Amino acid sequence: MPTPSRRSLLPHEHGAYGQVALPLVCALALGRPGPAAVLLASGAFAGFLSYEPLLVAVGNRGKRARDEDGPRALRLAAGLIAVAVILAGAGFLLASPPARLASAVPPVLAAVVALLVRLEVERTVAGEVAVAVALSSAGFPVAVASGVAPGVAASAWLAWSLGFAATTLAVEVVLTRARAPARDPAAAAVGGVLLLQATAVALFAAGGVPVAVPAAVAPLALTSLIVILRRVPARRLRVVGWAALAGSTAALAVLLVGLR
C-alpha cells in the first residue's frame, strides 16, 4: 500500500512569493548591496517561509492538518524563525543607522498580520491588502541598507503596495464570482483599482513621489482591470497569476529605470 504523501509546508499562496521576492530584488538592484542588505533580505525571506508551517501548527489550516502535521510544522517554523532572526540580526548589526531604523517596519507589520490571522480576517479583502503591504515592506530596509535614500526606498515600497492592492482586488473578484455567481463585485473592484492608480498620480502631482511610482503602478492596475473586465473564470486562476507576474515584472523594470 503506497505511503500517503505528506502535506507541503511551503506557502500555498503563489502570489505571495512575488509580493515578497520582487520588492527584495528591486531593493537590492536599486543600490549597491553589501553584506547587511543581503543578510536582511535573506532573513526576510526565511521569515516568509515560516508563515505556512506556523499556520499549520496553530490550526489555521484546519484540525486535520494540525493533528497530522502540527509537530513537524512547529519544528520547521521554529527553525525558520531562528534562521530569520540570526540572519536579520546580523544584517541589523552591520547596517547603517537609517537602515536599522527602517528595519523596524517589517516586524511591526508582521505583528499586524499575526493579529489579523488570530482574528481570522486575513482572507478578507482588507486583510489580503494588509498582507501584501507587509510582505512588500521587506524591501524597504534592504534598499536603505543598499545605500538607497530612505525617501526613494519608501517610494518603491509605496508603488509595490498600491500595485499589489490592485491585483488583490482582481483576484477577489474572480474568487467571488466562483463562490457566489449571483454576486458580482466588478464595479466596486474597478473603482478600487482606478482609485489606487489615481492615488499614485495625485501623490506625484503634489510632488510627494517621483513619476516612477504611478508609472510602476500602471501595469499592475492595467492587468487587474483586464482580469476583472474580461471575466476570467476561477478555473483559469493560473492565468491571473501569470498576468500579475507580467505586471509585476513591468513594474520592477519601471522602478529600476525611474528610481536609480
C-alpha positions in Angstrom: 0.0 0.0 0.0 1.5 3.4 -1.0 2.5 5.7 1.7 0.3 8.9 1.7 2.2 12.0 0.7 2.9 14.5 3.4 1.5 18.0 3.3 3.7 20.6 1.8 4.7 23.2 4.3 5.7 25.7 1.7 3.5 28.8 1.4 0.5 27.9 -0.7 -0.4 31.4 -2.0 1.8 31.5 -5.1 1.2 35.3 -5.5 2.8 35.8 -2.0 6.2 34.7 -3.4 6.1 37.6 -5.9 4.9 40.0 -3.2 8.0 39.4 -1.1 10.6 38.4 -3.7 10.1 41.2 -6.3 10.4 44.1 -3.8 13.5 42.4 -2.4 15.0 42.1 -5.9 14.1 45.7 -6.6 15.6 46.8 -3.3 18.9 45.0 -4.0 19.1 46.2 -7.6 18.4 49.9 -6.8 21.5 50.3 -4.8 24.9 48.7 -4.1 24.1 45.9 -1.7 26.7 44.8 0.8 26.6 42.1 3.5 24.0 44.0 5.6 21.5 44.2 2.7 22.0 40.6 1.7 21.6 39.4 5.3 18.4 41.4 5.8 16.9 40.1 2.5 17.8 36.5 3.4 16.3 36.9 6.9 13.1 38.4 5.5 12.7 35.5 3.0 13.3 32.9 5.8 10.7 34.6 7.9 8.3 34.5 5.0 8.8 30.7 4.6 7.9 30.2 8.2 4.4 31.5 7.5 2.8 28.3 6.2 4.2 25.9 8.9 3.1 28.4 11.6 -0.5 28.4 10.2 -0.5 24.6 10.2 1.0 24.4 13.7 -1.6 26.8 15.3 -4.6 25.2 13.5 -5.4 27.8 10.9 -5.2 25.2 8.1 -7.7 23.0 9.9 -7.8 20.5 12.7 -6.7 17.6 10.5 -3.7 19.4 9.2 -2.7 20.3 12.7 -3.2 16.8 14.0 -1.3 15.1 11.2 1.5 17.7 10.6 1.4 20.0 13.6 4.6 18.8 15.3 6.6 18.7 12.1 5.2 22.1 11.1 6.2 23.6 14.6 9.7 22.3 14.3 10.1 23.7 10.8 8.6 27.1 11.8 10.9 27.3 14.8 13.9 26.5 12.7 13.0 29.1 10.0 12.2 31.8 12.6 15.6 31.1 14.3 17.3 31.4 10.9 15.4 34.6 10.1 16.3 36.2 13.4 20.0 35.2 13.1 20.3 36.5 9.5 18.3 39.6 10.0 20.0 40.3 13.3 23.4 40.1 11.7 22.3 42.4 8.9 20.9 44.8 11.5 24.2 44.9 13.3 26.1 45.6 10.1 23.6 48.1 8.7 23.7 51.9 8.8 21.6 53.8 11.4 18.9 54.7 8.7 18.7 51.1 7.7 18.4 50.0 11.3 15.5 52.4 11.8 13.9 51.1 8.6 14.3 47.6 9.8 11.7 48.2 12.5 8.9 48.5 9.8 8.6 44.9 8.6 8.4 43.3 12.1 5.7 45.8 13.1 3.6 45.0 10.0 4.2 41.2 10.6 2.7 41.7 14.0 -0.3 43.3 12.5 -0.7 40.4 10.1 -0.4 37.9 13.0 -3.2 39.8 14.7 -5.3 39.5 11.5 -4.6 35.8 11.4 -5.6 35.5 15.1 -8.9 37.3 14.3 -9.3 35.1 11.2 -9.8 38.1 8.9 -6.6 37.7 6.9 -8.6 36.4 3.9 -10.9 39.4 3.7 -10.0 42.0 1.0 -8.6 44.4 3.7 -6.7 41.5 5.2 -5.2 40.4 1.9 -4.2 44.0 1.1 -2.6 44.3 4.6 -0.6 41.1 4.0 0.6 42.4 0.6 1.7 45.7 2.2 3.5 43.8 4.9 5.2 41.4 2.5 6.4 44.2 0.2 7.8 46.2 3.2 10.6 43.7 3.4 12.3 45.6 0.6 12.3 48.9 2.4 15.1 48.3 4.9 17.0 46.2 2.3 17.0 49.2 -0.1 18.2 51.6 2.6 20.9 49.1 3.6 21.9 49.0 -0.1 22.6 52.8 0.0 19.3 54.0 -1.4 17.9 57.2 0.1 15.0 56.4 2.5 12.6 58.5 0.5 13.4 56.6 -2.7 13.1 53.3 -0.8 9.7 54.4 0.6 8.6 55.4 -2.9 9.4 51.9 -4.2 7.5 50.3 -1.3 4.5 52.5 -2.0 4.4 51.5 -5.6 4.5 47.8 -4.8 1.8 48.3 -2.1 -0.6 50.1 -4.4 0.1 47.7 -7.3 -0.3 44.6 -5.2 -3.5 46.0 -3.7 -4.9 46.3 -7.3 -4.1 42.7 -8.1 -5.6 41.6 -4.8 -8.9 43.2 -5.9 -8.8 41.4 -9.2 -8.2 38.0 -7.6 -11.0 38.7 -5.1 -13.4 39.4 -8.0 -12.5 36.1 -9.7 -13.0 34.1 -6.5 -16.2 35.8 -5.5 -17.8 35.1 -8.9 -16.9 31.4 -8.4 -18.3 31.3 -4.9 -21.4 33.4 -5.4 -22.3 33.7 -9.1 -25.3 36.0 -8.3 -22.9 38.5 -6.7 -20.6 40.5 -9.0 -18.2 43.0 -7.2 -16.7 44.1 -10.5 -17.9 47.7 -10.4 -16.5 48.2 -6.9 -13.3 46.5 -7.8 -12.8 48.6 -10.9 -13.4 51.7 -8.9 -10.9 50.5 -6.3 -8.2 49.8 -8.9 -8.8 53.2 -10.5 -8.6 54.9 -7.1 -5.3 53.2 -6.4 -3.9 54.4 -9.7 -5.3 57.9 -9.1 -3.7 58.0 -5.6 -0.3 57.4 -7.1 -0.9 60.1 -9.8 -2.1 62.5 -7.2 0.9 62.0 -5.0 3.2 62.6 -7.9 1.2 65.7 -8.9 1.6 67.0 -5.3 5.4 66.5 -5.5 5.3 63.7 -2.9 6.7 60.9 -5.1 8.6 60.6 -8.3 6.8 59.8 -11.6 8.2 56.2 -11.3 5.5 55.5 -8.7 2.4 56.0 -10.8 4.2 54.6 -13.8 5.0 51.4 -11.9 1.5 51.0 -10.5 0.1 51.3 -14.0 1.0 47.9 -15.4 -0.4 46.2 -12.3 -3.6 48.3 -12.4 -4.0 47.6 -16.1 -3.6 43.8 -15.8 -6.1 43.9 -12.9 -8.7 45.7 -14.9 -8.2 43.3 -17.8 -8.8 40.3 -15.5 -11.9 41.9 -14.0 -13.5 43.2 -17.2 -12.7 40.0 -19.3 -14.4 38.0 -16.5 -11.6 35.5 -16.2 -13.1 32.3 -14.6 -11.7 30.8 -11.4 -10.6 27.7 -13.3 -8.1 29.9 -15.1 -6.7 31.4 -11.9 -3.2 30.4 -13.1 -3.7 32.8 -16.0 -4.4 35.5 -13.4 -1.2 34.6 -11.7 0.8 34.9 -14.9 -0.9 38.2 -15.7 0.1 39.5 -12.2 3.6 38.3 -12.7 3.8 40.1 -16.1 2.5 43.3 -14.5 5.0 43.0 -11.6 7.9 42.4 -13.9 7.0 45.6 -15.8 6.6 47.5 -12.5 10.1 46.2 -11.5 11.6 47.5 -14.7 9.9 50.9 -14.4 11.1 51.3 -10.8 14.7 50.3 -11.6 14.8 52.8 -14.5 12.9 55.6 -12.8 14.4 55.5 -9.3 18.1 54.8 -9.9 
